[in-house]
Each structure stands twice: as structure tokens, then as C-alpha cells.
Amino acid sequence: MGSEILTVIPLHQRPDLIEACADLINQEWKRSQASRIHSLQKSSDDFPVCLVLIKTQRTEDSSEGKVAKTQCQLIGHARLSRVVNQSKSLFVESVVVSKELRGKGHGRKLMEATENYAKLRGFRHLYLTTHDKQHFYTHLGYSLSEPVQSAGAMTSFVSMEFLKIFCAAPQQMKVSSLESRMPNHGLSSFSDGPVVAGSVSPPSSVDHLNPVVLPPPPPPPPHVPSSSSKFYLNSINPLPPPPFPPSLEVSQQINLCSQSVLYGQISGLQKEKSIEQTLLETPYRDVKGLPIFWMKKSI
């Protein structure tokens, strides 16, 4: 006779499983063995914490009723990290189940146990990202969300207070700073508010454009004595006459063209940012440029 028990425990309570856990994660995401083991060794109760789903099978001797053999099998792994500026939130990552054991409900059990662990620690929200398992997480109660900043393994050597200072959301860029970096081609000045895609109006009319003001002509050549004036004037090249000022119509066309290019660029940003995240499409990308879905669950 025998019995099977599924449990989820922190990896740092079972350091003998670190190497097997590194092999399991590398099945899904390739990385050097030494680097993976080094990352798993950072697991602690202070986060990040690596949770492992293990199956313990006990075989008893029917004649004497004593435990004859105990086998432990690693099934899955998940890591929990703190979320910057959200004291009641955790970020779930590196969720993986052994390939030969998939399709048996182990992924659901791993996630449910991970949620219970986070809830017992006093957390109320879980975030995660996925490339193609958004429907699976939807069935577990997750919904689409905005991106957050995961502290990852940095909390093992940097305090959360320090991360909050350097991971704060940057202020929106002012249009004045953008205008100061651009060459002035007669563009009408922008407003002093923040740059928001779609908030810049297209050029309305040419009545508000200022004509180009030309610099004064160069001074006349110096006076030459009369005795050598003929030879002197013949030996130098006369200065070219100043260029004729462009007509008001030409300058207005140049200004309109420059403003149209700028407005078109901002409109392009607006079109890109207008893509809404759904279960089929996402505007977000990972570090490799692949589409990624952000999800959240309240526990």
C-alpha cells in the first residue's frame, strides 16, 4: 500500500532540491546552470521566495505496517517578489510544471498554493505576466491589468525604501523641454503643459505665423587712398549682395510643412498607445520585443 501527498514549500527549506529545480526551470527558459542555481539560492522569507510543488510518495510494508520507502518528486516551481510602491502586492514569475506531468491539474494546484502562501503572509494582490497562457490565468480569476515594477531579487541586497526612491514614476515631459531641443524653423510656440499624445492641435492657419526677419546687410568696405584705389579695387573680389528675403508665402509653407511633420509624429504615437489590452492583443512587449500580457488578481 502507498499514499501520495502534494505540498508546496519554500525552496530554501529544501536546499537539496535546488539543482533539480534549476533543471526544471531551464526546460522552459534556457540559462546557464550556475546562474540559475545562484538565483534560486536567493530564496528567503524576506523575498524573493521560490516555492516548489513536490509529490511525496510513501510505500508501506503491509506485513509490518511500517514505512518502507519514501520518494520525493519535484513537480513545479513559482517565485514571488515584492512590487515597488505596493506594500500589499506580490509579483508571480517563473511558473513552470514539469513537461511530463502537465495536463494533470498540477498547474492549478501550484497557483492555488502560491496564492494561499501570499494570503497567509498578509498580501492582497498578485501580478504576473504571460506570453500565451492568459486564458489559463483567466480561469483562475486573473484579469488584465496595467504594468507594475517588480523588485525581483534586488530586495536581497537593496532595501524596498531605496527602490521606492529610484523606481518612482517619472514626471511627464514638458513640451517646453521638447521645444528647447528642436531647431526653431518658425514653428509657433507650444503650450506649457505636459506632452500627451493627441493633445497637440494641428496648425490652424497661417495668420499666426511670424515672417522671417533678416539680419542687417554687412558694412561697406573700408576707405582706400586715391592713389591706389584703382589697383586695390581691381585686386579684391567684391562682396556678394545679400540674398533677397523670401516671400511671406514661401516662409509660411515651410512653417506649415515643419508643423505637419511634427504633428504627424505625435499622432503616430497616439495611434500606437491607443491599442487596448485584450485577451487576444496587447500593446506591451518584453525585453525581447515579444507581446506580453499583464494580469492581476485580488486574493
C-alpha positions in Angstrom: 0.0 0.0 0.0 1.1 3.6 -0.5 0.0 7.2 -0.4 0.7 10.4 -2.3 0.9 13.9 -0.8 1.2 17.1 -2.8 2.8 20.0 -0.9 4.2 23.5 -1.7 7.1 24.6 0.4 9.8 27.4 0.1 12.8 26.1 -1.7 15.2 27.4 1.0 13.7 24.8 3.3 14.7 22.1 0.9 18.1 23.2 -0.5 18.7 19.6 -1.7 16.1 20.4 -4.5 17.9 23.5 -5.8 19.8 21.7 -8.6 16.7 19.7 -9.7 14.7 23.0 -9.7 17.3 24.7 -11.9 16.9 21.8 -14.4 13.2 22.2 -14.3 13.2 25.9 -15.0 15.8 25.6 -17.7 13.5 23.3 -19.6 11.3 26.3 -20.2 13.8 29.2 -20.1 17.3 28.4 -21.1 20.0 29.8 -18.8 23.4 28.7 -17.5 23.2 26.2 -14.7 25.4 28.2 -12.4 23.5 31.4 -12.9 20.2 29.6 -12.3 21.4 28.0 -9.1 22.8 31.3 -7.9 19.3 32.9 -8.5 17.5 30.1 -6.7 19.8 30.4 -3.7 18.5 33.9 -3.0 15.1 32.4 -1.9 14.2 33.6 1.6 11.3 34.5 3.8 12.1 38.2 3.1 11.5 37.8 -0.6 12.0 36.8 -3.3 10.8 33.4 -2.2 10.9 30.3 -4.5 8.0 27.9 -4.0 8.2 24.3 -5.2 5.4 21.8 -5.6 6.6 18.4 -4.6 4.9 15.0 -4.5 5.8 12.7 -1.7 5.0 9.1 -2.2 5.2 6.7 0.7 5.2 2.9 0.3 4.4 0.8 3.4 5.2 -2.7 4.2 1.8 -4.5 4.5 3.2 -7.2 6.7 4.6 -5.0 9.5 2.7 -1.7 8.8 5.9 0.4 8.8 7.1 2.9 6.2 9.5 1.1 3.9 10.3 3.8 1.4 9.6 7.5 0.7 10.1 9.1 -2.7 10.0 12.8 -3.3 9.4 14.2 -6.8 9.7 17.8 -7.9 6.7 18.8 -10.0 6.6 22.6 -10.3 8.1 26.0 -9.3 6.9 29.6 -8.8 8.7 32.7 -7.5 7.1 35.5 -5.5 8.7 39.0 -5.5 7.8 42.3 -3.9 6.1 45.1 -6.0 7.6 48.5 -5.7 5.3 51.1 -4.2 2.6 48.5 -3.4 3.1 47.1 0.1 0.2 44.6 -0.3 1.2 43.2 -3.7 3.4 40.4 -4.9 4.7 39.5 -8.4 4.4 35.9 -9.5 7.0 34.7 -12.0 8.9 31.6 -13.3 5.8 29.5 -13.0 6.6 26.1 -14.6 5.4 22.5 -14.3 7.5 19.5 -15.4 6.7 18.7 -19.0 6.0 15.0 -18.5 3.5 15.9 -15.7 1.5 18.6 -17.5 -2.2 18.2 -18.1 -3.0 16.7 -14.7 -4.1 19.8 -12.8 -0.7 20.4 -11.2 -0.5 24.0 -12.6 -3.8 24.9 -10.9 -2.7 23.4 -7.6 0.6 25.2 -7.8 -1.1 28.6 -8.4 -3.7 28.0 -5.6 -1.0 27.0 -3.1 1.0 30.1 -4.2 -2.0 32.3 -3.6 -2.6 30.8 -0.2 1.0 31.3 0.8 0.8 35.0 -0.2 -2.5 35.5 1.6 -1.2 34.0 4.8 1.8 36.4 4.6 -0.7 39.3 4.6 -0.7 40.2 0.9 -3.9 41.0 -1.0 -2.9 41.3 -4.7 -0.9 39.2 -7.1 0.5 40.3 -10.5 2.0 38.3 -13.3 2.9 38.3 -17.0 2.4 35.7 -19.7 3.1 35.3 -23.4 0.4 32.8 -24.2 -1.3 31.5 -21.0 -3.7 34.4 -20.5 -6.8 32.2 -20.9 -5.5 29.7 -18.3 -5.0 32.5 -15.8 -8.4 34.0 -16.6 -10.0 30.7 -15.4 -8.0 31.1 -12.2 -9.6 34.5 -11.5 -6.9 36.8 -13.0 -7.8 39.8 -15.1 -5.9 42.2 -17.4 -4.1 45.0 -15.7 -1.5 47.8 -16.1 2.2 47.0 -15.7 3.9 47.3 -12.3 7.5 47.4 -11.2 8.8 44.1 -9.7 11.6 44.3 -7.2 12.8 40.9 -8.2 16.0 39.7 -6.4 17.1 43.3 -5.7 15.5 43.2 -2.3 18.1 40.7 -1.2 20.7 43.4 -1.2 18.8 46.7 -1.6 16.0 47.8 0.7 12.5 48.5 -0.5 12.7 52.1 0.7 15.7 52.6 -1.6 13.9 51.0 -4.6 10.8 53.2 -4.0 13.0 56.3 -4.4 14.6 55.3 -7.7 11.7 53.4 -9.2 9.1 56.2 -8.7 7.1 57.1 -11.8 8.9 59.8 -13.8 7.2 63.1 -14.3 5.7 63.7 -17.7 8.0 65.5 -20.1 7.1 69.2 -20.6 6.6 70.5 -24.1 9.0 73.3 -23.3 11.9 70.9 -22.9 11.0 69.3 -26.2 10.8 72.7 -27.8 14.2 73.7 -26.5 15.8 70.6 -28.1 14.3 71.2 -31.5 15.7 73.7 -34.0 13.4 76.7 -34.5 12.1 76.7 -38.0 9.5 79.3 -37.4 7.2 76.9 -35.5 4.6 78.6 -33.4 5.3 78.1 -29.7 3.6 75.2 -27.9 1.7 75.4 -24.6 3.4 74.9 -21.3 1.5 71.7 -20.4 2.7 68.1 -20.4 3.2 66.2 -23.7 0.2 64.0 -24.1 -0.4 62.0 -27.3 -3.2 63.6 -29.2 -3.2 66.9 -27.2 -1.3 68.9 -29.8 -3.6 70.6 -32.2 -2.8 70.7 -35.9 -1.7 74.0 -37.5 -4.8 76.1 -37.9 -4.0 79.0 -40.2 -1.1 81.0 -41.5 -2.3 84.2 -39.9 -0.5 83.5 -36.7 2.9 82.7 -38.3 5.6 85.4 -37.9 7.5 86.4 -41.1 11.2 85.7 -41.3 13.3 88.7 -40.1 16.6 89.0 -41.9 19.8 90.4 -40.3 21.1 93.8 -41.4 23.4 94.0 -44.5 27.2 93.8 -44.0 29.1 97.2 -43.5 30.6 98.8 -46.6 34.3 98.1 -47.5 37.0 100.3 -45.8 38.1 103.6 -47.4 41.0 103.2 -49.8 43.6 106.0 -50.6 43.0 107.6 -54.0 46.5 106.8 -55.3 46.0 103.1 -55.2 42.2 102.9 -55.2 42.0 101.6 -58.8 44.6 98.9 -58.3 43.1 97.9 -54.9 39.6 97.7 -56.1 40.5 95.5 -59.1 42.6 93.1 -56.9 39.8 92.1 -54.5 36.6 90.3 -55.1 33.6 92.3 -54.3 31.3 91.0 -51.5 28.2 89.2 -52.9 25.0 91.0 -52.4 22.7 89.8 -49.5 20.1 87.3 -50.5 16.6 88.5 -51.3 14.3 87.9 -48.4 11.9 85.0 -49.1 8.3 85.9 -49.7 5.8 85.6 -46.9 4.0 82.8 -48.8 7.2 80.7 -49.0 8.1 81.1 -45.3 4.5 80.2 -44.4 4.7 77.0 -46.5 8.0 76.0 -44.8 6.4 76.5 -41.3 3.3 74.6 -42.2 5.4 71.7 -43.5 7.5 71.5 -40.4 4.5 71.6 -38.1 2.8 68.9 -40.2 5.7 66.6 -39.8 5.8 67.1 -36.0 2.0 66.7 -35.7 2.2 63.5 -37.7 4.8 62.0 -35.4 2.8 62.8 -32.3 -0.3 61.4 -34.0 1.6 58.2 -34.7 2.4 57.8 -31.0 -1.2 58.3 -30.2 -2.2 55.5 -32.6 0.3 53.2 -31.0 -0.8 53.9 -27.5 -4.5 53.6 -28.4 -4.2 49.8 -28.6 -6.1 48.4 -25.7 -5.0 45.2 -24.0 -7.4 42.3 -24.5 -7.0 38.5 -24.2 -6.1 38.4 -27.9 -4.0 41.6 -28.3 -1.6 43.5 -26.1 0.4 46.8 -26.6 3.1 45.6 -24.1 6.4 44.0 -25.1 9.0 42.2 -23.1 12.8 42.9 -23.3 13.0 40.7 -26.4 10.2 42.6 -28.1 7.6 39.8 -27.8 4.0 40.5 -26.9 3.3 40.1 -23.2 0.1 40.2 -21.2 -0.1 41.8 -17.7 -2.6 40.3 -15.3 -3.8 40.8 -11.7 -5.8 39.0 -9.0 -7.1 40.1 -5.7 -6.8 37.3 -3.1 
